[in-house]
Amino acid sequence: MTGKDSGGNRRRNDRSKRPNGDGSIWQRKDGRHAYAAYVLTTEGTFKRVQGYAKDRDEARSKLNRLLADSDRGIPVASENWRLDEYLAYWLEHVVKAERRPKTVQGYEGVIRRHLVPNLGKKRLGKLTARDIRTFITRIRQECQCCKNGTDSAREQPECCAATPKACCDSTLSPRMVQSIHAVLRNALESATREEIIPRNVAKLVKVSPPRYAVNRGLDVPQAKRLLKVSADDRFHALYVLALCLGLRRGELLGLRWEDVDLDAGQLEIVHTLQRIGGTLRLVPPKTHDSSRTVPLPDLCVDALHDHRKRQFAERSDAWPDWEEHGLVFPSRRGTPLEPDNLRRSWEPLRKKAGIDGVRFHDLRHTCVTLLLNLDVPPQIVREIVGHSDIGVTMTIYAHASLEDKRRALGRLDDALG
């Protein structure tokens, strides 16, 4: 096969000039250049791999890079999966077999809304770190309202579809961007373990972790005030457990009377309530450490005794519409409580107690901080609240208050003064 050099003279193709094992380069009829070489695969064999370039120099560069990777023991993919094909396989045969339903649901959403539309047609073996980095940059900057047509679906557009347009810049949160990258990284890691691709290029792209705000907990006077104003609330016992035991919202709403032993003064966390596929379900806790037995202090025992009496009265009032599920904190009809309804109960109570800027989840933060301030060993605190790692207990939750810092520096001042 022949071609022409820059002066128009016909020349023999590079393929005839390259030594055996160095691959081949030739010019196609359409003017582009092609290259091919036998290189190492993930199965330990050699196969012929072919690619294309706009000119001979680019073809030589790509061929040299391909051969260099093979010489360094970096194999090429042995199967020609597209990313969307592999993600469908991975979700069905790996994620659903190993992960909790709520996690599967989250992965499905990330794959459907972000990975498949942007990267789905890419071949696994040709996906590069540059592809992923460009994708991450784009989704960080892209207004989701514009992308999804949220405003245009409104009867009266307010921002992105309004005239004149006033884009609301509703971009993805840093935490969501990190989650999208994590799903892709986990999928490619699975493909690497299965020897479908030689390496996980998503690991080469670093996504900075989001900065979490230091959430405010309650101090002792605020906690006492909250319990006082909630005394007549139907969820008073729930707030007592949240403050004293640091239970998560799903753990509280999934708690059943059969898991509570008031005589022995303890309860077991064996379920959590989650919305999965539009349905509220009781599912096992997230981790092994989340499944736990927790002693009940007298404050909790007394609150639960009173709460059970209140629930008997509610059941009588709701009969025959009451649906018995054995839940400690159900709706007024006995059914699993919609988590948003708890938030609607929390907000007016918080305002009544004169507490600003505190979420319901911050009651868990309060429990951890108060226990640590009482010199309870961190390992015991971790076991009470069900953290999987003591580092979570110390790093995310145990933020010193301004007064704690003032007292600490005061002691240093005394020592040096």
C-alpha positions as CSV (number, residue, x, y, z in Angstrom):
1,M,0.0,0.0,0.0
2,T,1.4,3.5,-0.9
3,G,0.7,7.1,-0.1
4,K,2.1,10.5,-0.9
5,D,4.6,12.6,1.0
6,S,4.3,16.4,1.5
7,G,5.8,17.0,-1.9
8,G,3.3,14.9,-3.7
9,N,5.7,12.0,-4.3
10,R,4.3,8.5,-3.8
11,R,5.8,6.6,-0.9
12,R,5.4,3.2,0.7
13,N,3.2,3.0,3.8
14,D,4.7,3.2,7.3
15,R,3.3,-0.3,7.9
16,S,6.0,-1.9,5.8
17,K,8.8,0.0,7.5
18,R,7.9,-0.6,11.2
19,P,9.7,-3.7,12.8
20,N,7.6,-6.6,13.9
21,G,5.8,-6.0,17.2
22,D,5.9,-2.2,16.7
23,G,2.5,-2.1,15.0
24,S,1.4,-0.5,11.7
25,I,0.3,2.9,10.4
26,W,-1.3,3.5,7.0
27,Q,-3.4,6.0,5.2
28,R,-7.0,5.3,4.4
29,K,-8.9,6.2,1.3
30,D,-10.8,8.9,3.2
31,G,-7.5,10.7,4.0
32,R,-7.3,9.7,7.6
33,H,-4.6,7.6,9.1
34,A,-5.1,4.3,10.9
35,Y,-2.9,2.4,13.2
36,A,-2.9,-1.1,14.7
37,A,-0.9,-3.3,17.0
38,Y,-1.1,-6.5,18.9
39,V,-1.3,-5.6,22.6
40,L,-2.0,-7.2,26.0
41,T,-5.6,-7.7,27.1
42,T,-7.1,-8.1,30.5
43,E,-7.4,-11.8,29.9
44,G,-3.6,-12.1,29.5
45,T,-3.7,-12.7,25.8
46,F,-2.8,-10.5,22.9
47,K,-5.2,-9.1,20.4
48,R,-5.1,-6.7,17.4
49,V,-6.3,-3.2,18.4
50,Q,-7.0,-0.6,15.7
51,G,-7.5,3.1,15.9
52,Y,-7.8,6.2,13.8
53,A,-6.1,9.7,13.6
54,K,-6.4,12.8,11.5
55,D,-2.7,12.6,10.3
56,R,0.4,10.4,10.5
57,D,1.9,12.2,13.4
58,E,-1.2,11.8,15.6
59,A,-1.4,8.1,14.5
60,R,2.2,7.5,15.5
61,S,1.6,9.2,18.8
62,K,-1.4,7.1,19.6
63,L,0.3,3.9,18.5
64,N,3.3,4.6,20.6
65,R,1.1,5.3,23.7
66,L,-0.8,2.1,23.1
67,L,2.4,0.1,22.8
68,A,4.0,1.8,25.8
69,D,1.0,0.9,28.0
70,S,1.2,-2.7,26.8
71,D,4.9,-2.8,27.6
72,R,4.2,-1.5,31.1
73,G,1.7,-4.3,31.7
74,I,-1.4,-2.1,31.3
75,P,-3.8,-4.2,29.2
76,V,-6.6,-3.0,27.0
77,A,-10.3,-3.9,27.5
78,S,-11.1,-7.4,26.3
79,E,-14.8,-6.6,25.8
80,N,-16.3,-3.7,23.9
81,W,-18.9,-2.6,26.5
82,R,-20.6,0.8,26.2
83,L,-20.9,2.5,29.6
84,D,-24.7,2.5,29.6
85,E,-24.7,-1.2,28.9
86,Y,-22.3,-1.9,31.7
87,L,-24.1,0.4,34.2
88,A,-27.3,-1.6,33.5
89,Y,-25.5,-4.9,34.1
90,W,-23.8,-3.5,37.2
91,L,-26.9,-2.2,38.7
92,E,-28.9,-5.4,38.2
93,H,-26.2,-8.0,39.1
94,V,-23.9,-6.2,41.5
95,V,-25.6,-3.3,43.2
96,K,-29.0,-4.9,43.8
97,A,-27.3,-8.0,45.2
98,E,-25.1,-6.1,47.7
99,R,-26.7,-2.8,48.6
100,R,-29.8,-1.7,50.5
101,P,-33.0,-0.8,48.5
102,K,-32.6,2.9,49.3
103,T,-29.0,2.9,48.0
104,V,-30.1,1.1,44.8
105,Q,-32.8,3.7,44.3
106,G,-30.2,6.5,44.7
107,Y,-27.8,4.8,42.2
108,E,-30.7,4.3,39.7
109,G,-31.4,8.0,39.8
110,V,-27.8,9.1,39.3
111,I,-27.4,6.7,36.4
112,R,-30.6,7.6,34.7
113,R,-30.4,11.4,35.1
114,H,-26.7,12.0,34.9
115,L,-24.4,9.2,33.7
116,V,-26.3,7.7,30.8
117,P,-27.3,11.0,29.2
118,N,-23.7,12.4,29.4
119,L,-21.4,9.4,29.1
120,G,-23.6,6.4,28.2
121,K,-22.4,6.0,24.6
122,K,-18.8,5.9,25.5
123,R,-17.0,2.6,25.2
124,L,-15.6,1.4,28.5
125,G,-12.2,0.8,27.0
126,K,-12.0,4.3,25.5
127,L,-13.3,6.3,28.5
128,T,-10.6,8.6,29.7
129,A,-9.9,10.7,32.8
130,R,-10.4,13.8,30.6
131,D,-13.9,12.6,29.6
132,I,-14.8,12.3,33.2
133,R,-13.2,15.6,34.3
134,T,-15.0,17.5,31.5
135,F,-18.3,15.8,32.5
136,I,-17.8,16.8,36.2
137,T,-17.0,20.4,35.2
138,R,-20.2,20.6,33.1
139,I,-22.6,19.2,35.7
140,R,-21.1,21.6,38.3
141,Q,-22.0,24.6,36.2
142,E,-25.2,23.5,34.5
143,C,-28.5,25.0,35.7
144,Q,-30.8,22.0,36.5
145,C,-33.9,24.2,36.0
146,C,-32.8,25.0,32.4
147,K,-31.7,21.4,31.7
148,N,-34.9,19.7,33.0
149,G,-37.4,22.4,31.9
150,T,-38.6,22.9,35.4
151,D,-39.6,26.5,34.9
152,S,-41.1,26.0,31.4
153,A,-43.5,23.4,33.0
154,R,-45.0,26.0,35.3
155,E,-48.2,27.7,34.3
156,Q,-46.5,31.0,34.8
157,P,-42.7,30.8,34.2
158,E,-40.7,32.6,36.9
159,C,-37.0,32.3,36.0
160,C,-35.3,30.3,33.3
161,A,-38.3,30.2,30.9
162,A,-39.5,33.7,31.7
163,T,-39.4,36.6,29.3
164,P,-36.9,38.2,29.7
165,K,-35.0,35.1,30.9
166,A,-33.6,35.3,34.4
167,C,-31.7,32.0,35.0
168,C,-32.0,30.9,38.6
169,D,-28.6,29.1,38.4
170,S,-30.0,26.1,40.2
171,T,-26.9,24.0,40.0
172,L,-26.2,20.7,41.7
173,S,-24.9,20.8,45.2
174,P,-21.3,19.8,45.8
175,R,-22.5,16.8,47.7
176,M,-24.5,15.6,44.7
177,V,-21.6,16.1,42.3
178,Q,-19.5,14.0,44.7
179,S,-22.2,11.3,44.7
180,I,-22.3,11.2,40.9
181,H,-18.6,10.8,40.7
182,A,-18.7,8.1,43.4
183,V,-21.3,6.0,41.6
184,L,-19.2,6.2,38.4
185,R,-16.0,5.3,40.3
186,N,-17.7,2.4,42.0
187,A,-19.1,1.0,38.7
188,L,-15.7,1.3,36.9
189,E,-14.0,-0.3,39.9
190,S,-16.3,-3.3,39.5
191,A,-15.5,-3.4,35.8
192,T,-11.8,-3.4,36.7
193,R,-12.3,-6.3,39.2
194,E,-14.1,-8.2,36.5
195,E,-11.2,-7.6,34.2
196,I,-13.4,-5.9,31.6
197,I,-11.2,-2.8,31.7
198,P,-7.5,-2.5,32.8
199,R,-7.9,0.3,35.3
200,N,-10.4,2.7,36.8
201,V,-9.9,6.1,35.2
202,A,-12.4,7.7,37.5
203,K,-9.9,7.4,40.3
204,L,-7.6,9.7,38.4
205,V,-10.2,12.5,38.7
206,K,-10.3,14.1,42.1
207,V,-13.6,15.6,43.3
208,S,-13.1,17.8,46.3
209,P,-15.4,16.7,49.2
210,P,-18.1,19.2,50.1
211,R,-17.6,21.5,53.0
212,Y,-20.2,20.7,55.6
213,A,-21.5,23.5,57.8
214,V,-20.9,23.1,61.5
215,N,-24.4,22.3,62.5
216,R,-25.6,23.9,65.7
217,G,-26.7,21.7,68.5
218,L,-28.7,22.8,71.6
219,D,-27.1,23.7,74.9
220,V,-28.6,22.3,78.1
221,P,-30.9,25.3,78.8
222,Q,-32.2,25.1,75.2
223,A,-32.7,21.3,75.4
224,K,-34.7,21.7,78.6
225,R,-36.8,24.4,77.1
226,L,-37.6,22.3,74.1
227,L,-38.7,19.4,76.3
228,K,-40.9,21.7,78.3
229,V,-42.7,23.3,75.4
230,S,-43.2,19.8,73.8
231,A,-44.8,18.3,76.9
232,D,-48.3,18.4,75.4
233,D,-47.1,17.5,71.8
234,R,-48.1,14.0,70.6
235,F,-44.4,13.5,69.7
236,H,-43.0,14.5,73.1
237,A,-41.6,11.1,73.7
238,L,-40.0,11.1,70.2
239,Y,-38.1,14.4,71.0
240,V,-37.0,12.9,74.4
241,L,-35.5,9.8,72.6
242,A,-33.9,12.0,69.9
243,L,-32.2,14.2,72.6
244,C,-31.3,11.4,75.0
245,L,-30.3,8.6,72.6
246,G,-29.4,10.4,69.4
247,L,-31.7,8.2,67.3
248,R,-32.0,9.0,63.6
249,R,-35.4,10.1,62.2
250,G,-35.8,6.8,60.3
251,E,-34.9,4.8,63.4
252,L,-37.6,6.7,65.5
253,L,-40.3,6.3,62.9
254,G,-39.4,2.6,62.4
255,L,-39.4,1.8,66.1
256,R,-42.0,-0.8,67.1
257,W,-43.4,-1.6,70.5
258,E,-42.0,-5.1,70.3
259,D,-38.6,-3.6,70.1
260,V,-39.1,-1.7,73.4
261,D,-38.8,-3.3,76.9
262,L,-39.9,-0.7,79.4
263,D,-39.5,-3.2,82.3
264,A,-35.9,-3.9,81.4
265,G,-35.3,-0.3,80.4
266,Q,-33.9,-0.9,76.9
267,L,-34.9,-0.8,73.2
268,E,-33.5,-2.4,70.1
269,I,-32.9,-0.7,66.8
270,V,-33.6,-3.3,64.2
271,H,-35.5,-1.3,61.5
272,T,-35.5,2.1,60.0
273,L,-38.4,3.7,58.0
274,Q,-37.5,4.7,54.5
275,R,-39.4,5.8,51.4
276,I,-38.4,3.4,48.6
277,G,-40.1,3.5,45.2
278,G,-42.8,5.8,46.5
279,T,-43.7,3.4,49.4
280,L,-42.7,3.7,53.1
281,R,-41.0,0.5,54.2
282,L,-39.3,-0.9,57.3
283,V,-35.8,-1.9,56.2
284,P,-32.7,-3.1,58.2
285,P,-30.4,-0.3,59.5
286,K,-27.7,1.0,57.2
287,T,-24.7,-0.7,58.9
288,H,-24.0,-3.4,61.4
289,D,-23.2,-0.8,64.1
290,S,-26.6,0.9,63.5
291,S,-28.3,-2.3,64.7
292,R,-27.9,-1.9,68.5
293,T,-29.5,-2.3,71.9
294,V,-29.7,1.0,73.8
295,P,-30.4,1.3,77.6
296,L,-33.3,3.7,78.5
297,P,-32.7,6.4,81.1
298,D,-35.7,7.1,83.4
299,L,-36.6,10.2,81.4
300,C,-37.1,8.0,78.3
301,V,-39.0,5.3,80.2
302,D,-41.4,7.8,81.7
303,A,-42.0,9.5,78.4
304,L,-42.7,6.2,76.6
305,H,-45.2,5.1,79.4
306,D,-47.1,8.4,78.9
307,H,-46.9,8.1,75.1
308,R,-48.4,4.6,75.1
309,K,-51.4,5.8,77.2
310,R,-51.8,8.6,74.7
311,Q,-51.7,6.2,71.8
312,F,-54.4,3.9,73.3
313,A,-56.6,7.0,73.4
314,E,-55.8,7.9,69.8
315,R,-56.6,4.3,68.7
316,S,-60.0,4.5,70.3
317,D,-60.7,7.8,68.7
318,A,-59.7,6.7,65.3
319,W,-61.5,3.3,65.4
320,P,-62.5,1.7,63.0
321,D,-60.1,3.6,60.7
322,W,-57.0,2.7,62.8
323,E,-54.5,0.4,61.0
324,E,-52.3,-1.4,63.6
325,H,-48.7,-1.7,62.6
326,G,-47.2,-1.9,66.0
327,L,-45.3,1.4,65.6
328,V,-44.3,3.5,68.5
329,F,-44.6,6.7,66.5
330,P,-47.3,6.2,63.8
331,S,-49.7,8.6,62.1
332,R,-53.0,9.4,63.8
333,R,-54.4,6.3,62.0
334,G,-51.7,3.9,63.0
335,T,-49.9,3.9,59.6
336,P,-46.2,4.6,59.1
337,L,-45.7,8.3,59.6
338,E,-44.7,10.4,56.5
339,P,-41.2,11.8,57.4
340,D,-42.2,15.3,56.1
341,N,-45.1,15.3,58.7
342,L,-42.5,15.1,61.4
343,R,-40.7,18.1,59.9
344,R,-44.0,20.0,59.9
345,S,-44.4,19.2,63.6
346,W,-40.9,20.2,64.4
347,E,-40.8,23.7,62.9
348,P,-43.6,25.3,65.0
349,L,-42.2,23.6,68.1
350,R,-38.7,24.9,67.4
351,K,-40.1,28.4,67.0
352,K,-42.2,28.1,70.2
353,A,-39.0,27.2,72.1
354,G,-37.2,30.2,70.7
355,I,-34.6,28.1,69.0
356,D,-33.3,29.4,65.6
357,G,-31.4,27.6,62.8
358,V,-31.7,24.1,64.3
359,R,-32.9,21.1,62.2
360,F,-34.5,18.0,63.7
361,H,-31.3,16.0,62.8
362,D,-29.3,18.4,65.1
363,L,-31.0,16.8,68.1
364,R,-28.7,13.8,67.3
365,H,-25.8,16.2,67.2
366,T,-26.9,17.6,70.5
367,C,-27.0,14.2,72.1
368,V,-23.5,13.4,71.1
369,T,-22.1,16.8,72.1
370,L,-23.8,16.7,75.5
371,L,-22.6,13.2,76.3
372,L,-19.0,14.1,75.3
373,N,-19.2,17.3,77.4
374,L,-20.2,15.0,80.4
375,D,-16.9,13.1,79.8
376,V,-18.6,10.0,78.5
377,P,-15.9,8.0,76.6
378,P,-16.2,8.5,72.8
379,Q,-16.4,4.7,72.2
380,I,-19.5,4.5,74.5
381,V,-21.1,7.5,72.7
382,R,-20.4,5.9,69.3
383,E,-22.2,2.7,70.4
384,I,-25.2,4.6,71.8
385,V,-25.8,6.6,68.6
386,G,-24.7,3.8,66.2
387,H,-21.9,5.4,64.3
388,S,-19.9,3.1,62.2
389,D,-16.6,4.8,63.0
390,I,-15.5,6.7,66.1
391,G,-14.0,9.3,63.7
392,V,-17.6,10.2,62.7
393,T,-18.4,10.8,66.3
394,M,-15.5,13.0,66.9
395,T,-15.1,14.9,63.6
396,I,-18.6,15.5,62.3
397,Y,-20.5,16.0,65.5
398,A,-18.3,17.0,68.4
399,H,-17.8,20.6,67.5
400,A,-16.7,22.7,70.5
401,S,-18.9,25.6,71.4
402,L,-17.6,29.1,71.8
403,E,-17.8,28.8,75.5
404,D,-15.9,25.5,75.5
405,K,-13.1,27.2,73.6
406,R,-13.2,30.2,75.9
407,R,-12.9,27.9,79.0
408,A,-10.0,25.9,77.3
409,L,-8.1,29.1,76.5
410,G,-8.8,30.5,80.0
411,R,-7.1,27.4,81.5
412,L,-4.1,28.0,79.2
413,D,-4.1,31.7,80.2
414,D,-4.0,30.6,83.9
415,A,-1.2,28.2,83.3
416,L,1.0,30.8,81.5
417,G,0.0,33.8,83.5
